[in-house]
Amino acid sequence: MVEVFDTYTKKNKLYYTLQTVSILTIIFLVVAKIINLKLPLKFPPYLIALFGICLTLIVVNMILTGTNLIKMYVKDGEISMSTKSITFKSLTIPITDIKKIEINANDFRGARSSDGSGNQIKIYGCSNEIFQSRFVINSMTQRDNLRQILNKLNINGVKIVLDDISLKEG
């Protein structure tokens, strides 16, 4: 069994723009509630229009990240995992050369309106080299296959340190 995951080092500019607008709008709403402003009566029409645009962008942000119409990350490679080796940025590491794998793989595309990009992996080689990256899980099936691969690696003597994924089924 082989699974291939996209790797990335950064999110795209659209992601950061939408997140910033969303956070600033929410902060404005909280501050307005705390100081008990009567919205929108005290503001000139251009501020009301700006506020409406910001709220619309929050909805757009939720739709884009939830439906994955646009990738919110910039792909920079792939990581291929199997029970025999791991290929990371065109470097193939045999399982016998891996001392430990630390992995946080709780996010997959479609879960909680996610694009599946909230995962990280660190691979520790026997010669004290460390390979690390963020990666994308595209489906629940791909996550389950990753679980099976990690189970087999664990059985074969590779130490697996997990954050949010259980090696047991279910």
Helices and strands as residue ranges (DSSP letters): E 2-11, H 13-34, H 45-67, E 73-82, E 85-88, E 91-94, G 95-97, E 98-104, E 119-125, E 130-136, H 140-155, E 159-162
